[in-house]
Amino acid sequence: MYVCVCRGITDSDVKQAIQEGKARCMRSLKVELGIAGDCGRCGQTARQLLEQWVAPKVAFTNVA
């Protein structure tokens, strides 16, 4: 699914950036992929993906 039509960024691109540790917040996602850099309409969807994919990964890696 396209998250950012302006820059051709997909949910797979966002997920890959998160999995590679390049994105943990909107700021790092914007720096890494350029998301929300043009019209900004993708910001809400990108934020939802971050919440969905970062929180479980952080919880999993914090398990002793």
C-alpha positions in Angstrom: 0.0 0.0 0.0 1.2 3.5 -0.8 1.8 5.6 2.3 3.2 8.6 0.5 2.1 9.1 -3.1 4.2 12.2 -3.6 7.4 10.3 -3.0 6.2 6.8 -3.9 6.8 5.4 -0.3 5.0 2.2 0.6 4.2 0.5 3.9 7.0 -2.0 3.0 9.5 0.8 2.8 8.4 2.1 6.2 8.5 -1.4 7.7 12.0 -2.0 6.3 13.3 1.3 7.8 11.9 0.3 11.2 13.3 -3.2 11.0 16.7 -1.9 10.0 16.7 0.4 13.0 16.7 3.5 10.8 13.3 4.8 12.0 12.0 5.0 15.5 9.9 8.2 15.3 8.4 10.5 12.7 11.6 12.7 12.7 13.8 9.7 11.8 11.3 8.4 9.3 11.2 11.8 7.6 15.0 12.0 7.5 15.4 8.4 6.2 12.6 8.3 3.7 11.5 11.9 3.2 8.0 11.0 4.4 5.6 14.0 5.1 8.1 16.2 3.3 5.7 17.4 0.5 2.0 17.8 1.1 2.0 16.1 4.5 -1.1 14.0 4.0 0.9 10.8 4.6 1.9 11.9 8.1 -1.0 10.3 10.0 -0.7 7.0 8.2 3.0 6.9 8.8 2.5 7.7 12.5 0.0 4.8 12.7 2.5 2.4 11.1 5.2 3.5 13.5 2.9 2.9 16.5 1.9 -0.5 15.1 5.4 -1.7 14.2 7.8 0.0 16.6 6.0 -0.7 19.9 5.9 -4.5 19.5 9.6 -4.6 18.4 10.6 -2.5 21.4 8.6 -4.6 23.8 10.1 -7.8 22.3 13.7 -6.5 22.5 13.3 -5.4 26.1 12.5 -8.9 27.3 15.3 -10.2 29.5 
